[in-house]
């Protein structure tokens, strides 16, 4: 078969190069090629239809995507011995047509003798003052991820205590919250717990914590005895992944603690508490009660480039004290 | 000191991975990645002979278990090179024991490289220099097992057992003996030995070793283990797997399951135990879960691939999930989608023989005949899939295209949704029309209907059809 590119012999009537293609639309060409056997039309590399005789036209539904499309017409002629093809590329919706809303949620603990309002606080992001949209006394529905260390060192009842505590204290979650469990040793497993979980293997703490990254409002509660022998993810990368606008990391440490977890909690506005197998449930209970009673400050970020954005929240008025709040986030 | 757990047992590891076959979130590591990482560190940081040779042999064995044969052979060759240097230096230093050890490892490396004659020769030479050493006999047994002489292997392993007094080494040699006996089909004695080894290792006698393991959170499994803790974990793992396989082979599912579950208590992502538990699952849900974890642990086990029959589309980004999606596409005959997925996996694992094998399988299925063009009879599913592959690969001749254009076919079709009809299935092969079609008459979805059509081409893994007529 002779395959040649004779774009000059094929002219697209619809759509035109640079035009927009959305929804049902005709694709049509005209050609000066003689003895045409068929014209095959492909959209983004996938055969969309075939026309055997003029007018060489098919109907095609481009759907609702605003992306550009590459449309190719391949003309077979001379008893399928010769092919010629031509392409057009339609235009995507331009950046100026879109609006980027960068809403930042800052969970915070505030001591005040009355309900806190936007007028009580001043927020800056990389020293650029921001306008507070609202301060909610209610944390809102959220995803709760319990990140539980199941490594060999979590024996002696620590793992059992952690799983029992999660089971017992999940009653403090709201009906519209979503609960997930991430178990980790040297590997990380998401999903419901099936059967008995035995402490075994090494520890991939950073891998596990960074695996919970999400654009959803997420409270990650990490229960571990610390240490990290097997993570593939570096501390910087892990911190960057979880330091977004909507993730808060709280930690219950059953052992020596971890510099990485201290930073993760500090960056995201969470807390780190120490516990033992016997006090774990009490600490988890306190933590969930505290989460349920946090304020959420919301503002629309402006005036800063991508990268790390440091958030500072200061009281404007007397009698208001910000105890703890997210320290910043990574903007892509 | 390096302990050759598996002269045979390495092969055993590979064999288990293949025959029995041996876990959600972001890109997850394959279980053996941890062993690879540790051994890479060992060969980079420790220059002594035993670190080098055990590191290279372990790396080769891990690569073999992942069906990365060329990488495995490269490691075995490096191990052999290390033994050549050590043998020379030992001769120069007039150290017979050192020479015998190096020669034993040379035999092992040669055996792993498939050079049976050289392996035999080297093994015999090592024994001539150091026949009073249990370790030498054990290495001899390992090499003999690899070169397909299980009787010699068993006999040598018995000598090793008879000579050894150290409790851990004795357990290792008993394990090696049991492995040889299994090859000789002497399962009763092998089972007694393995049960004894497992019982001893789990007894208070090894409590301090277990504490050390717990303190270090050690879990890596090696065929040539260095250090007591490493040898302990590896030996317990392998012994329980072998014992489980013996129980399984004789139909004692519960006893087998118990052994495999014990393995997972120490190593939650052991691919052999996970695959075995999938086979022995008590429910479809449990089977799927174990299969998912087994594929995450070792996505490239051919035995696992052969026994996996699900066409369900798993979620997830792990290599195991990608592999299961690929297999599901192959099971459904979606060769184009399978090829695309295979291409993505091959980019990540360019030296993998399993992926090459799957590509050969797909190519073979795609290159089937399309005789219906000549006979003008209703095409079979296989012919339709071959035709889709030829469209996608642009392998149809001008004559075939012209013949296809002139051909009107009739097949039994079911449509996915109520009219207007747009997509459906003919004999398990997906098809679509260029646009939704309404036919005269009353026709239901999911009901077999006689469709007369012309084939326009392929759109991914679906045929693009031009409908001519639809009848009940």
Boltz contact constraints between the chains, C-beta under 6 A:
constraints:
  - contact:
      token1: [A, 1]
      token2: [B, 398]
      max_distance: 6.0
  - contact:
      token1: [A, 46]
      token2: [B, 459]
      max_distance: 6.0
  - contact:
      token1: [A, 46]
      token2: [B, 460]
      max_distance: 6.0
  - contact:
      token1: [A, 47]
      token2: [B, 457]
      max_distance: 6.0
  - contact:
      token1: [A, 47]
      token2: [B, 459]
      max_distance: 6.0
  - contact:
      token1: [A, 47]
      token2: [B, 464]
      max_distance: 6.0
  - contact:
      token1: [A, 49]
      token2: [B, 434]
      max_distance: 6.0
  - contact:
      token1: [A, 50]
      token2: [B, 456]
      max_distance: 6.0
  - contact:
      token1: [A, 58]
      token2: [B, 434]
      max_distance: 6.0
  - contact:
      token1: [A, 59]
      token2: [B, 435]
      max_distance: 6.0
  - contact:
      token1: [A, 79]
      token2: [B, 398]
      max_distance: 6.0
  - contact:
      token1: [A, 79]
      token2: [B, 402]
      max_distance: 6.0
  - contact:
      token1: [A, 80]
      token2: [B, 398]
      max_distance: 6.0
  - contact:
      token1: [A, 80]
      token2: [B, 401]
      max_distance: 6.0
  - contact:
      token1: [A, 80]
      token2: [B, 402]
      max_distance: 6.0
  - contact:
      token1: [A, 81]
      token2: [B, 398]
      max_distance: 6.0
  - contact:
      token1: [A, 151]
      token2: [B, 217]
      max_distance: 6.0
  - contact:
      token1: [A, 152]
      token2: [B, 214]
      max_distance: 6.0
  - contact:
      token1: [A, 152]
      token2: [B, 217]
      max_distance: 6.0
  - contact:
      token1: [A, 153]
      token2: [B, 217]
      max_distance: 6.0
  - contact:
      token1: [A, 186]
      token2: [B, 34]
      max_distance: 6.0
  - contact:
      token1: [A, 187]
      token2: [B, 23]
      max_distance: 6.0
  - contact:
      token1: [A, 187]
      token2: [B, 269]
      max_distance: 6.0
  - contact:
      token1: [A, 188]
      token2: [B, 25]
      max_distance: 6.0
  - contact:
      token1: [A, 189]
      token2: [B, 23]
      max_distance: 6.0
  - contact:
      token1: [A, 189]
      token2: [B, 24]
      max_distance: 6.0
  - contact:
      token1: [A, 190]
      token2: [B, 24]
      max_distance: 6.0
  - contact:
      token1: [A, 190]
      token2: [B, 25]
      max_distance: 6.0
  - contact:
      token1: [A, 191]
      token2: [B, 24]
      max_distance: 6.0
  - contact:
      token1: [A, 198]
      token2: [B, 265]
      max_distance: 6.0
  - contact:
      token1: [A, 200]
      token2: [B, 265]
      max_distance: 6.0
  - contact:
      token1: [A, 200]
      token2: [B, 266]
      max_distance: 6.0
  - contact:
      token1: [A, 200]
      token2: [B, 268]
      max_distance: 6.0
  - contact:
      token1: [A, 201]
      token2: [B, 219]
      max_distance: 6.0
  - contact:
      token1: [A, 201]
      token2: [B, 268]
      max_distance: 6.0
  - contact:
      token1: [A, 202]
      token2: [B, 217]
      max_distance: 6.0
  - contact:
      token1: [A, 202]
      token2: [B, 219]
      max_distance: 6.0
  - contact:
      token1: [A, 211]
      token2: [B, 25]
      max_distance: 6.0
  - contact:
      token1: [A, 211]
      token2: [B, 26]
      max_distance: 6.0
  - contact:
      token1: [A, 229]
      token2: [B, 217]
      max_distance: 6.0
